[in-house]
Amino acid sequence: MKVRQKNFENVLAITDSTGRFELGISEVNKAIPFIFELDNYAKVETSLNGNMVVKLIAVGKVLLGGVSTVS
């Protein structure tokens, strides 16, 4: 999962396989929203706090198309 500050493209942290991450930020920046994103999941926007848990919701993708036979 990638963690970045809202309105910035730089990734500030990448979680480990269990979803844990650490960020060193000032008290002022704790109130700024952060974006949590992972492929195939809806993005979550929230401010940071110690020992927080972020739950992501899986998004389904529908592929439209058809199947035809060739004779």
N, CA, C and O atoms as CSV, one atom per row, in Angstrom:
chain,resi,resn,atom,element,x,y,z
A,1,MET,N,N,0.845,-1.155,0.000
A,1,MET,CA,C,0.000,0.000,0.000
A,1,MET,C,C,0.900,1.231,0.000
A,1,MET,O,O,1.953,1.240,0.638
A,2,LYS,N,N,0.482,2.261,-0.714
A,2,LYS,CA,C,1.211,3.521,-0.764
A,2,LYS,C,C,0.518,4.538,0.142
A,2,LYS,O,O,-0.710,4.593,0.215
A,3,VAL,N,N,1.329,5.339,0.828
A,3,VAL,CA,C,0.813,6.403,1.679
A,3,VAL,C,C,1.412,7.707,1.180
A,3,VAL,O,O,2.631,7.832,1.063
A,4,ARG,N,N,0.545,8.689,0.881
A,4,ARG,CA,C,1.042,9.988,0.432
A,4,ARG,C,C,0.166,11.098,0.996
A,4,ARG,O,O,-0.984,10.871,1.374
A,5,GLN,N,N,0.722,12.288,1.047
A,5,GLN,CA,C,-0.012,13.446,1.532
A,5,GLN,C,C,-0.940,13.937,0.431
A,5,GLN,O,O,-0.569,13.939,-0.743
A,6,LYS,N,N,-2.145,14.354,0.804
A,6,LYS,CA,C,-3.124,14.825,-0.172
A,6,LYS,C,C,-2.540,15.997,-0.969
A,6,LYS,O,O,-1.850,16.855,-0.419
A,7,ASN,N,N,-2.828,16.016,-2.262
A,7,ASN,CA,C,-2.377,17.041,-3.207
A,7,ASN,C,C,-0.887,16.964,-3.523
A,7,ASN,O,O,-0.342,17.883,-4.136
A,8,PHE,N,N,-0.225,15.897,-3.122
A,8,PHE,CA,C,1.173,15.670,-3.466
A,8,PHE,C,C,1.288,14.283,-4.090
A,8,PHE,O,O,0.584,13.357,-3.687
A,9,GLU,N,N,2.157,14.145,-5.053
A,9,GLU,CA,C,2.324,12.856,-5.727
A,9,GLU,C,C,3.401,11.986,-5.090
A,9,GLU,O,O,3.437,10.779,-5.325
A,10,ASN,N,N,4.289,12.588,-4.280
A,10,ASN,CA,C,5.373,11.820,-3.674
A,10,ASN,C,C,4.836,10.809,-2.672
A,10,ASN,O,O,4.032,11.150,-1.804
A,11,VAL,N,N,5.278,9.577,-2.794
A,11,VAL,CA,C,4.899,8.529,-1.853
A,11,VAL,C,C,5.789,8.672,-0.622
A,11,VAL,O,O,7.015,8.691,-0.734
A,12,LEU,N,N,5.170,8.771,0.548
A,12,LEU,CA,C,5.920,8.966,1.793
A,12,LEU,C,C,6.242,7.659,2.499
A,12,LEU,O,O,7.204,7.580,3.264
A,13,ALA,N,N,5.443,6.639,2.245
A,13,ALA,CA,C,5.682,5.345,2.888
A,13,ALA,C,C,5.056,4.251,2.043
A,13,ALA,O,O,4.072,4.470,1.336
A,14,ILE,N,N,5.638,3.088,2.132
A,14,ILE,CA,C,5.064,1.878,1.535
A,14,ILE,C,C,4.978,0.862,2.652
A,14,ILE,O,O,5.955,0.625,3.363
A,15,THR,N,N,3.812,0.262,2.807
A,15,THR,CA,C,3.626,-0.671,3.924
A,15,THR,C,C,4.348,-1.990,3.663
A,15,THR,O,O,4.674,-2.328,2.525
A,16,ASP,N,N,4.586,-2.725,4.749
A,16,ASP,CA,C,5.138,-4.068,4.598
A,16,ASP,C,C,4.001,-5.030,4.272
A,16,ASP,O,O,2.864,-4.601,4.071
A,17,SER,N,N,4.294,-6.308,4.220
A,17,SER,CA,C,3.283,-7.293,3.819
A,17,SER,C,C,2.112,-7.390,4.796
A,17,SER,O,O,1.052,-7.902,4.439
A,18,THR,N,N,2.293,-6.906,6.022
A,18,THR,CA,C,1.198,-6.934,6.998
A,18,THR,C,C,0.464,-5.593,7.073
A,18,THR,O,O,-0.485,-5.447,7.844
A,19,GLY,N,N,0.902,-4.614,6.273
A,19,GLY,CA,C,0.245,-3.318,6.250
A,19,GLY,C,C,0.825,-2.300,7.219
A,19,GLY,O,O,0.295,-1.196,7.343
A,20,ARG,N,N,1.893,-2.648,7.901
A,20,ARG,CA,C,2.492,-1.716,8.864
A,20,ARG,C,C,3.411,-0.719,8.157
A,20,ARG,O,O,4.084,-1.046,7.179
A,21,PHE,N,N,3.417,0.516,8.688
A,21,PHE,CA,C,4.310,1.544,8.164
A,21,PHE,C,C,4.640,2.532,9.260
A,21,PHE,O,O,3.948,2.604,10.275
A,22,GLU,N,N,5.705,3.296,9.049
A,22,GLU,CA,C,6.092,4.340,9.982
A,22,GLU,C,C,6.369,5.607,9.199
A,22,GLU,O,O,6.967,5.565,8.124
A,23,LEU,N,N,5.930,6.742,9.745
A,23,LEU,CA,C,6.183,8.051,9.163
A,23,LEU,C,C,6.664,8.988,10.263
A,23,LEU,O,O,6.126,8.986,11.370
A,24,GLY,N,N,7.662,9.774,9.957
A,24,GLY,CA,C,8.094,10.809,10.885
A,24,GLY,C,C,7.553,12.148,10.405
A,24,GLY,O,O,8.087,12.732,9.462
A,25,ILE,N,N,6.491,12.641,11.050
A,25,ILE,CA,C,5.893,13.913,10.648
A,25,ILE,C,C,5.698,14.800,11.865
A,25,ILE,O,O,5.635,14.317,12.995
A,26,SER,N,N,5.604,16.099,11.624
A,26,SER,CA,C,5.411,17.052,12.725
A,26,SER,C,C,3.952,17.051,13.168
A,26,SER,O,O,3.079,16.543,12.465
A,27,GLU,N,N,3.701,17.618,14.329
A,27,GLU,CA,C,2.331,17.710,14.854
A,27,GLU,C,C,1.424,18.491,13.906
A,27,GLU,O,O,0.248,18.160,13.756
A,28,VAL,N,N,1.969,19.528,13.268
A,28,VAL,CA,C,1.192,20.351,12.341
A,28,VAL,C,C,0.697,19.514,11.164
A,28,VAL,O,O,-0.445,19.669,10.729
A,29,ASN,N,N,1.543,18.634,10.649
A,29,ASN,CA,C,1.181,17.827,9.489
A,29,ASN,C,C,0.218,16.685,9.808
A,29,ASN,O,O,-0.347,16.090,8.891
A,30,LYS,N,N,0.022,16.371,11.074
A,30,LYS,CA,C,-0.901,15.294,11.426
A,30,LYS,C,C,-2.342,15.619,11.038
A,30,LYS,O,O,-3.138,14.715,10.786
A,31,ALA,N,N,-2.675,16.911,10.991
A,31,ALA,CA,C,-4.040,17.320,10.650
A,31,ALA,C,C,-4.283,17.308,9.145
A,31,ALA,O,O,-5.431,17.334,8.703
A,32,ILE,N,N,-3.215,17.267,8.357
A,32,ILE,CA,C,-3.346,17.257,6.895
A,32,ILE,C,C,-3.796,15.868,6.455
A,32,ILE,O,O,-3.273,14.868,6.947
A,33,PRO,N,N,-4.754,15.791,5.538
A,33,PRO,CA,C,-5.205,14.475,5.066
A,33,PRO,C,C,-4.107,13.715,4.312
A,33,PRO,O,O,-3.303,14.301,3.587
A,34,PHE,N,N,-4.104,12.419,4.504
A,34,PHE,CA,C,-3.207,11.524,3.781
A,34,PHE,C,C,-4.057,10.551,2.978
A,34,PHE,O,O,-5.186,10.234,3.352
A,35,ILE,N,N,-3.498,10.086,1.874
A,35,ILE,CA,C,-4.190,9.160,0.977
A,35,ILE,C,C,-3.521,7.789,1.108
A,35,ILE,O,O,-2.297,7.673,1.042
A,36,PHE,N,N,-4.330,6.771,1.292
A,36,PHE,CA,C,-3.864,5.381,1.333
A,36,PHE,C,C,-4.410,4.706,0.093
A,36,PHE,O,O,-5.620,4.711,-0.134
A,37,GLU,N,N,-3.520,4.116,-0.728
A,37,GLU,CA,C,-4.006,3.495,-1.950
A,37,GLU,C,C,-3.281,2.188,-2.252
A,37,GLU,O,O,-2.086,2.025,-2.004
A,38,LEU,N,N,-4.060,1.283,-2.794
A,38,LEU,CA,C,-3.577,-0.038,-3.170
A,38,LEU,C,C,-4.359,-0.469,-4.393
A,38,LEU,O,O,-5.574,-0.280,-4.451
A,39,ASP,N,N,-3.679,-1.048,-5.373
A,39,ASP,CA,C,-4.358,-1.485,-6.594
A,39,ASP,C,C,-5.563,-2.359,-6.271
A,39,ASP,O,O,-5.509,-3.211,-5.383
A,40,ASN,N,N,-6.642,-2.138,-6.997
A,40,ASN,CA,C,-7.898,-2.886,-6.880
A,40,ASN,C,C,-8.680,-2.601,-5.588
A,40,ASN,O,O,-9.595,-3.346,-5.238
A,41,TYR,N,N,-8.319,-1.528,-4.890
A,41,TYR,CA,C,-9.042,-1.104,-3.693
A,41,TYR,C,C,-9.375,0.379,-3.817
A,41,TYR,O,O,-8.656,1.130,-4.477
A,42,ALA,N,N,-10.464,0.797,-3.181
A,42,ALA,CA,C,-10.830,2.210,-3.172
A,42,ALA,C,C,-9.831,2.977,-2.302
A,42,ALA,O,O,-9.401,2.481,-1.260
A,43,LYS,N,N,-9.462,4.193,-2.735
A,43,LYS,CA,C,-8.553,5.027,-1.954
A,43,LYS,C,C,-9.235,5.465,-0.669
A,43,LYS,O,O,-10.451,5.655,-0.630
A,44,VAL,N,N,-8.432,5.625,0.389
A,44,VAL,CA,C,-8.940,6.122,1.662
A,44,VAL,C,C,-8.199,7.413,1.977
A,44,VAL,O,O,-6.974,7.477,1.875
A,45,GLU,N,N,-8.954,8.442,2.360
A,45,GLU,CA,C,-8.368,9.722,2.743
A,45,GLU,C,C,-8.690,9.982,4.211
A,45,GLU,O,O,-9.857,9.990,4.602
A,46,THR,N,N,-7.652,10.194,5.023
A,46,THR,CA,C,-7.843,10.425,6.449
A,46,THR,C,C,-6.628,11.125,7.031
A,46,THR,O,O,-5.555,11.109,6.427
A,47,SER,N,N,-6.782,11.740,8.197
A,47,SER,CA,C,-5.620,12.297,8.893
A,47,SER,C,C,-4.985,11.182,9.726
A,47,SER,O,O,-5.620,10.163,9.999
A,48,LEU,N,N,-3.746,11.382,10.119
A,48,LEU,CA,C,-2.994,10.334,10.806
A,48,LEU,C,C,-3.133,10.431,12.320
A,48,LEU,O,O,-3.329,11.511,12.877
A,49,ASN,N,N,-3.027,9.273,12.972
A,49,ASN,CA,C,-2.929,9.206,14.426
A,49,ASN,C,C,-2.190,7.932,14.784
A,49,ASN,O,O,-2.098,7.018,13.965
A,50,GLY,N,N,-1.665,7.860,15.989
A,50,GLY,CA,C,-0.892,6.702,16.403
A,50,GLY,C,C,-1.725,5.436,16.454
A,50,GLY,O,O,-2.887,5.472,16.858
A,51,ASN,N,N,-1.145,4.325,16.050
A,51,ASN,CA,C,-1.797,3.011,16.083
A,51,ASN,C,C,-3.122,2.976,15.326
A,51,ASN,O,O,-4.064,2.303,15.746
A,52,MET,N,N,-3.191,3.692,14.225
A,52,MET,CA,C,-4.431,3.726,13.453
A,52,MET,C,C,-4.591,2.470,12.607
A,52,MET,O,O,-3.615,1.790,12.290
A,53,VAL,N,N,-5.815,2.178,12.253
A,53,VAL,CA,C,-6.133,1.067,11.366
A,53,VAL,C,C,-6.905,1.648,10.187
A,53,VAL,O,O,-7.909,2.337,10.366
A,54,VAL,N,N,-6.428,1.363,8.991
A,54,VAL,CA,C,-7.095,1.827,7.776
A,54,VAL,C,C,-7.646,0.601,7.066
A,54,VAL,O,O,-6.904,-0.332,6.761
A,55,LYS,N,N,-8.935,0.603,6.807
A,55,LYS,CA,C,-9.560,-0.525,6.116
A,55,LYS,C,C,-9.889,-0.102,4.694
A,55,LYS,O,O,-10.572,0.896,4.468
A,56,LEU,N,N,-9.391,-0.878,3.740
A,56,LEU,CA,C,-9.644,-0.605,2.330
A,56,LEU,C,C,-10.756,-1.506,1.830
A,56,LEU,O,O,-10.899,-2.646,2.273
A,57,ILE,N,N,-11.540,-0.981,0.902
A,57,ILE,CA,C,-12.646,-1.749,0.320
A,57,ILE,C,C,-12.268,-2.160,-1.092
A,57,ILE,O,O,-11.895,-1.323,-1.914
A,58,ALA,N,N,-12.367,-3.453,-1.370
A,58,ALA,CA,C,-12.049,-3.956,-2.700
A,58,ALA,C,C,-13.059,-3.437,-3.707
A,58,ALA,O,O,-14.256,-3.372,-3.427
A,59,VAL,N,N,-12.565,-3.068,-4.879
A,59,VAL,CA,C,-13.451,-2.622,-5.950
A,59,VAL,C,C,-13.394,-3.651,-7.065
A,59,VAL,O,O,-12.318,-4.074,-7.489
A,60,GLY,N,N,-14.557,-4.040,-7.526
A,60,GLY,CA,C,-14.620,-5.009,-8.611
A,60,GLY,C,C,-14.523,-4.315,-9.953
A,60,GLY,O,O,-15.012,-3.200,-10.130
A,61,LYS,N,N,-13.901,-4.975,-10.872
A,61,LYS,CA,C,-13.807,-4.450,-12.222
A,61,LYS,C,C,-14.605,-5.350,-13.140
A,61,LYS,O,O,-14.545,-6.576,-13.044
A,62,VAL,N,N,-15.351,-4.724,-14.029
A,62,VAL,CA,C,-16.155,-5.471,-14.983
A,62,VAL,C,C,-15.582,-5.226,-16.362
A,62,VAL,O,O,-15.447,-4.082,-16.795
A,63,LEU,N,N,-15.248,-6.294,-17.043
A,63,LEU,CA,C,-14.775,-6.187,-18.409
A,63,LEU,C,C,-15.920,-6.465,-19.350
A,63,LEU,O,O,-16.569,-7.507,-19.259
A,64,LEU,N,N,-16.165,-5.556,-20.238
A,64,LEU,CA,C,-17.240,-5.725,-21.201
A,64,LEU,C,C,-16.661,-6.168,-22.526
A,64,LEU,O,O,-15.604,-5.698,-22.945
A,65,GLY,N,N,-17.351,-7.060,-23.169
A,65,GLY,CA,C,-16.881,-7.552,-24.459
A,65,GLY,C,C,-17.735,-8.703,-24.886
A,65,GLY,O,O,-18.755,-9.013,-24.270
A,66,GLY,N,N,-17.315,-9.320,-25.930
A,66,GLY,CA,C,-18.096,-10.430,-26.442
A,66,GLY,C,C,-17.192,-11.568,-26.857
A,66,GLY,O,O,-15.978,-11.415,-26.993
A,67,VAL,N,N,-17.807,-12.693,-27.050
A,67,VAL,CA,C,-17.107,-13.881,-27.506
A,67,VAL,C,C,-17.762,-14.308,-28.815
A,67,VAL,O,O,-18.986,-14.392,-28.918
A,68,SER,N,N,-16.943,-14.568,-29.785
A,68,SER,CA,C,-17.508,-15.050,-31.057
A,68,SER,C,C,-16.693,-16.231,-31.538
A,68,SER,O,O,-15.540,-16.416,-31.148
A,69,THR,N,N,-17.310,-17.019,-32.387
A,69,THR,CA,C,-16.627,-18.190,-32.932
A,69,THR,C,C,-16.206,-17.896,-34.360
A,69,THR,O,O,-16.831,-17.107,-35.068
A,70,VAL,N,N,-15.149,-18.539,-34.752
A,70,VAL,CA,C,-14.658,-18.411,-36.122
A,70,VAL,C,C,-14.857,-19.759,-36.790
A,70,VAL,O,O,-14.396,-20.788,-36.295
A,71,SER,N,N,-15.565,-19.739,-37.947
A,71,SER,CA,C,-15.761,-21.018,-38.622
A,71,SER,C,C,-14.916,-21.146,-39.847
A,71,SER,O,O,-14.968,-22.170,-40.528
